[in-house]
């Protein structure tokens, strides 16, 4: 069985926990292993926070989009914004080290550590960044939607 959902969210910090809770709820209901759900929810939070911070000009009414697919044994998540996008040629998180007490600068690297596959791209034509990542799912023994 497969399920998917898509959200259009305002570039506002309050949208990040909303997306995270929706993902966690869907994965819990489907029967995904809690450790996998947690990893994906942290990665989603980082991608959403990046879209909120960098996903457009100062007009906070701009939206970003989150799409999640649970299909068979894999979950794929995509976060797309309308900001300036990534510098051309970026395929991985920038290799930079943040100061240990810094509050910014680790999100894209963290996504790469938590997911199995990560892709950074720019939206063709309209501009904006797209962060997509996936992870192989593990299921609880009593999972109602477990892949067969």
C-alpha positions as CSV (number, residue, x, y, z in Angstrom):
1,X,0.0,0.0,0.0
2,X,1.2,3.5,-0.6
3,X,0.1,6.9,0.7
4,X,1.1,10.4,0.0
5,X,0.3,13.9,1.1
6,X,1.3,17.4,0.1
7,X,1.1,20.6,2.1
8,X,1.5,24.2,1.0
9,X,2.7,26.1,4.1
10,X,3.5,29.7,4.9
11,X,7.1,30.6,5.4
12,X,6.6,30.9,9.1
13,X,8.4,29.1,11.9
14,X,5.1,27.7,13.2
15,X,4.7,25.7,10.0
16,X,7.7,23.5,10.8
17,X,6.3,21.6,13.8
18,X,3.0,21.2,11.9
19,X,4.7,19.4,9.0
20,X,6.7,17.3,11.5
21,X,3.6,16.3,13.5
22,X,1.7,15.3,10.4
23,X,4.6,13.1,9.2
24,X,5.0,11.5,12.6
25,X,1.2,10.9,12.9
26,X,1.0,9.3,9.4
27,X,4.0,7.1,10.1
28,X,2.8,6.0,13.5
29,X,-0.6,5.1,12.0
30,X,1.0,3.2,9.2
31,X,3.2,1.3,11.6
32,X,6.6,2.6,10.7
33,X,9.4,1.8,13.3
34,X,9.6,4.8,15.7
35,X,13.4,5.2,15.2
36,X,12.9,5.6,11.4
37,X,10.0,8.0,11.9
38,X,12.1,10.1,14.3
39,X,15.0,10.3,11.8
40,X,12.7,11.4,9.0
41,X,10.9,13.9,11.2
42,X,14.2,15.6,12.2
43,X,15.3,15.7,8.5
44,X,11.9,17.1,7.5
45,X,12.2,19.7,10.3
46,X,15.6,20.8,9.0
47,X,14.4,21.0,5.4
48,X,11.3,23.0,6.4
49,X,13.4,25.4,8.6
50,X,15.7,26.0,5.6
51,X,12.7,26.8,3.4
52,X,11.4,29.2,6.0
53,X,14.7,31.0,6.4
54,X,15.9,31.0,2.8
55,X,12.8,30.3,0.7
56,X,12.0,33.8,-0.6
57,X,12.3,37.4,0.0
58,X,11.2,39.2,3.2
59,X,7.5,38.8,2.3
60,X,6.4,36.2,4.8
61,X,3.2,35.4,2.8
62,X,5.2,33.2,0.4
63,X,4.6,29.5,0.7
64,X,6.7,26.4,0.5
65,X,5.6,22.9,-0.4
66,X,6.1,19.6,1.5
67,X,5.3,16.3,-0.2
68,X,5.7,12.9,1.4
69,X,5.3,9.5,-0.1
70,X,5.2,6.2,1.8
71,X,5.4,3.6,-0.9
72,X,6.3,0.0,-0.2
73,X,9.5,-0.1,1.7
74,X,10.6,3.5,1.2
75,X,9.6,7.0,2.3
76,X,10.4,10.0,0.0
77,X,10.1,13.6,1.2
78,X,10.4,16.7,-0.9
79,X,10.5,20.3,0.3
80,X,10.4,23.0,-2.4
81,X,10.5,26.8,-1.9
82,X,10.5,29.9,-4.0
83,X,13.8,31.4,-2.9
84,X,17.0,32.0,-4.7
85,X,17.9,28.3,-4.9
86,X,21.2,26.6,-4.4
87,X,24.4,27.8,-6.0
88,X,24.7,26.1,-9.4
89,X,26.2,22.7,-9.3
90,X,25.3,21.9,-5.7
91,X,24.4,18.3,-5.3
92,X,25.4,17.8,-1.7
93,X,25.3,19.9,1.4
94,X,28.1,22.5,1.5
95,X,31.1,21.1,3.3
96,X,31.4,23.6,6.1
97,X,31.9,23.2,9.7
98,X,29.8,25.2,12.1
99,X,31.1,26.4,15.4
100,X,30.0,23.9,18.1
101,X,27.8,26.5,19.7
102,X,26.4,27.9,16.5
103,X,22.6,27.8,16.1
104,X,22.7,27.7,12.2
105,X,24.6,25.9,9.5
106,X,24.1,22.2,10.2
107,X,20.6,21.5,8.7
108,X,21.6,20.2,5.2
109,X,24.4,18.1,6.6
110,X,22.1,16.6,9.2
111,X,19.6,15.7,6.5
112,X,22.4,13.8,4.7
113,X,23.2,11.9,7.9
114,X,19.6,10.9,8.7
115,X,18.4,9.9,5.2
116,X,19.6,7.2,2.8
117,X,19.6,9.3,-0.3
118,X,19.5,13.1,-0.6
119,X,19.3,15.4,-3.6
120,X,19.6,19.1,-3.7
121,X,18.4,20.9,-6.8
122,X,16.9,24.1,-8.1
123,X,13.3,24.3,-9.4
124,X,13.4,24.5,-13.2
125,X,12.0,27.7,-14.6
126,X,10.4,29.3,-11.6
127,X,13.4,29.3,-9.3
128,X,13.7,28.1,-5.7
129,X,15.4,25.2,-4.0
130,X,14.2,21.6,-3.8
131,X,15.5,19.2,-1.1
132,X,14.4,15.6,-1.5
133,X,15.4,12.7,0.6
134,X,14.4,9.1,1.2
135,X,14.9,6.4,3.7
136,X,14.2,2.7,3.6
137,X,11.4,1.9,6.1
138,X,11.3,-0.6,8.9
139,X,7.9,-1.7,10.2
140,X,6.6,-2.5,13.6
141,X,5.4,-6.1,14.1
142,X,1.8,-4.9,14.3
143,X,2.0,-2.5,11.4
144,X,-1.4,-2.2,9.7
145,X,0.0,-0.9,6.4
146,X,3.2,-2.9,6.3
147,X,4.7,-3.4,2.9
148,X,4.3,-7.0,1.7
